[in-house]
């Protein structure tokens, strides 16, 4: 008899409305596609057809054993920021959403850990494979990045990475384009532009 042990990365996702579930998966597909989905809620033919079309692996309403350190509640960047009662967060006078103050992460993120923040995030240490930062604001990652970053803010500042999945407003940034010691990723017009932050600072001196 042969027996093998696997360490499987799992996302647990609740289904309320099929449309919002599909929208959520679409927005975070790059970060989710290589994980097992543990889905809680009522089965829907629309959702099942979508999962099959995407080739995603999933289990439905299954109670999974939890690791000793527990599991952090996770909901990655979605198209709209909502409060607990389902209403959108308060907007400013110009119609933009109000973001929370800067969150500083001054320790390394281990596999399975996720930092989710409705504002800007500064990470000073490494982001290991299997760890994630998901922010509705900008992300600054000063340490080595082997995990995932998703930002819907004004920019991402990041060191070169060969293994990390980097999403800016839902668009995947190819790792081979992150060639500078500090890469500044932002929109200029309708294009995503990657520049050297150090070069920009040198010009200002």
N, C-alpha and C positions, 0 to 999 in steps of 0.2 A: 504494500500500500504506500503510495506516494502522497506526501503532504507538503504544501508550499504556503509560506506566509507572505502576504503583500501589505504594504502600507499604501492605502488608497486615500487620495485627497477628495473630500466631500464638501459640497455646498448644500445646505438645507434651505429650501425656498418654499414659502407659503403661497398658495394660489387663492386669490379672492375673485378677481375678474380675469378671464383668459387674455383679454386685450392688454391689460397692464402687465401681466406675467410675460407675455411675448415681447412687449416693449422693453421690459427690464432685461431679458436675456439678450435681445438684439444689441442693447447699449453696452453690455458687458461680455459679449460673446468671446472675445479674445482671452479674457481672464478665466472664463468658465469652461471652455470647450474641452480641456483635458482633465476635467474633474467628473466625478460621479455626482449626479443631482439627486438629493433626497427631497422629494416633493411632498408637502403636506397640504391637504385640502381635497375638494371634490374633483373627481376625474372629469375631464372634458375632452371630447373627441377632437376639438380644435387644437387644444394644447398637445395632445398625443400626436396628432398629425404633424404639428410644427416640430416637435422633438425628433420624430422619426426622420423628417426631411433634413434637419440639421445634423443628424447622426449623433445626437447626444445620448449618453447612457444615463439611465435614471431608475430609481425605485420609488414606489408610491406608498405613502403612509406607513413606512417601516420605522420601528424604533431601533435606532442604531446604538451600539455600545459607545459610551463617551470615554475619551482618554482621561487620565487621572487629573490633568490640569484643567479640564473643562473645555468648553467651547465658547468663543466670543460670538455674540449676536452680530450678524453681518447683513447689510444690504448695500450693495455697491452703488456707484453713481447712476442715478436714473435721470430721465429727461426733465423731471420736475421735482423740486424739493417740497415735501409735504410735512405738515405737523401731524401729531398723533390723531387728531380728529378728522384728518383727510383734507383739511383746507390748506392752501398754499401759504408758506410763510409770508410774513409782512413784507411788502415791497417798499422801496424808497420812492421819493417823489418822481424820479425819472423812469419808474417802472421796473428797475432791476431788483433782484431779490436781495434781502438783507443777509449777509454772511456772518458767521461767528468769528470771534477774535482768533489770531494766529495760534496754532497748536504746535508746540515744540516737542519733538520726540528725540530725547537725548540718550537713547539706548538702542542696542542692536535689536532688530526684529527677527524672531525665530520663525521657522516654517510653521504655518498654521495661524500665525498672528495677523490681525488686520487692524489698521488704523483707519477709521472712517470719520470724516469731519466735514461739516457744512461751512468750510472756510479755507484759509490757507494753512499749509502744513510745512514745517521745517524739520527735516530729519538730519541729524548730525552724525549718525553712526550707520553701519551697514544694514542693508535690507536683504536678508538671506532668501534663497530660493524657497518658494512656497509662502512667503510673507507678502503682504499687500498694503499699499496706501491708496485710499480712494477719497478724493477731495472734490468738493464743489468749487473750491478756490484754486489758487496756484500751489504748486509743489516745488520745494527746494530740497534736493537730496545731495548732501555733501559727501556721504560715505559710499562704499562700494555697493552697487545695485545688482542683485541677482534675482530679485523677486519682481513683483508687479506694481506699477504705478498707473493710476487713472486720475486725470485732472480735467475739470471743466472750467478752469479759471483762465487768467490772462496769460500764464506762461508756466513752463516747467524748466527748472535749472537742475542739471543732472551731470554726473561724471560719466565717462564711457561705460557701456555695458554690453556684454556679448550674450547674456542669458535672460535678462529681464524683459518683460512685456510692458511696453510703454504706450499708453493711450492718451491722446490729447484731443478732447472733445469727441471721443469715440473713434478717433482715427489712429491706427497703429503706426508708430514711428519705427522705421527699420533700424536695427541696432548698428549696422555698418555705417549709418549716417552720423552717429554720435562719436565724432572723432576728436573733439576738443577736450582739454582738461575739465572745463566747465561749459557745457552746452546750454545755450539759451534757446528754448523752443517757444515760439509764439506765432500768432497770426499777424501777417502784414497784408492788408487788403483781404483777399479771399484765399491767400496761400499760407501754408505752414512753412515758416522759415527757421532754420537752425543756424545759430551764429555762435562765435566764440565770445563768451562773456569777458574773459581776460583781455581779449583784443579790444573790446569796446571800452573797458576801463583804462587801458593803456592810452587810447586815443584821447581820453578826457584829460589826461595829465599834461 
